[in-house]
Amino acid sequence: MPMYQNIYLQDDANASATALSMGEQCYCSGEMDVTLTWVTDPSFSGKDIHADLFENCISIGKYCYLESLNRMAFQNGPVKLTSVKVNNGKPGRIKIGNQVGLQGTAIVAYELVEIEDRVTFGPGVTVMDSSGHPLTGRGLDDEAARIRAKPVLIKQDAWIGLGAVILKGVTIGRGAVIGAGAVVSSDIPDYCVAQGNPAKVVKQLDPLQHQSTKAEVLAGTV
């Protein structure tokens, strides 16, 4: 059975300086929860986690807004960013562009989660590039080695609605709008609205009308 070791960056200033970079004029409302996790099979027992294993694994661009307080109209919690290293593999990377808004967003990266510029997240969205475990053979000595990950890419100007879940291997296109509560397990093209579980495209957008369509989705009139 795998062993999990964690470093919590809010408790370790040196680890934070090693693993996390943040661009100018980012605003953090409340304290986000940033964690470095090393998942190891028994063959790696006796080796301790340290921040150098996760050097530069999380980057946040300029002019981003990170809301971690529960003072909004909708239920909200801390922004949670987790980089995971499996055995002797490379740590997962989280790359967040400029002018990105996160509200209680949880991002877990075993390989790569990349968010381009001007992406907006409604409260309580989850983004994960791995299920975190194999489907079979749970508890065996090689369980961690059999964890699989596929990168997630959310392209610029996308809008992700409240409570949506973005699963491994997904690309969300430029200017796409993901409805509240959607579970996205396959790619969404540029300038489309997708809703449901599993998420399906329900509308094609005119890029020139993109901003007004965002407002329609939020109001539930699409």
Phi, psi and omega in degrees: 000136183295155173251142181244124173243142185229147166240128180258113190295332180293343179256000188216095183297324180294318178295322179298317180295329181282318191262334191240132171235144183224133182286176184291151175055037168276143181241124178249115175266109188082183184256119176282162184250105182246125187231139171252125185236131174247118179256124185227144170283167183304333180294343178259010182298146180092353178260131185261147177289145171210155190297331181300338177291345187238029185302127175056037184273343181231124178229137179236130185284198184274153171059034178270156178237124182237110184259115182242003180262151179264063181239014184268173177295329179252155179304135183215159177217188182295145165296131183236120178241123184230122172259130184242131173250132180250121180050236182261016178285175178283150178290151175295145181249140173242118182240113182246128184282202182270151175057041178263138177249120178242133180231098182061027183283136176248121180237125179238123183238118170266332178234291181200128165241119182241128180239119183279185187294148170062030173275138179240132178249130167289172183298144168072028177278143175243132177234125184216135180261011179201150173283347176086002180195156173286163181285331182231168176068034178295139178088355178283165186293344180248023184301313181298319182297338182264005174290135181244144179225150174222133186300150175246136177231125174246114188280168189301146175070012175287157179232123183247118187285166183311129172072009179292155177236124180251119187262174188300147174079004186271140166245126175256124190289168179301132176070009179288153179237123181253121184292160180302135176076004181292148173245111189258112182243000178217165186297145175245125183293168175302144171051050174232153170259131179233139181218161170098181179225107357287153184296134177233147177290127180244349182200140173261134184261150166274120182307330181288341180254015189301316184296319181291328179291325174306314182296323179296317180297316180297326181277353179076025182257003177283000000 
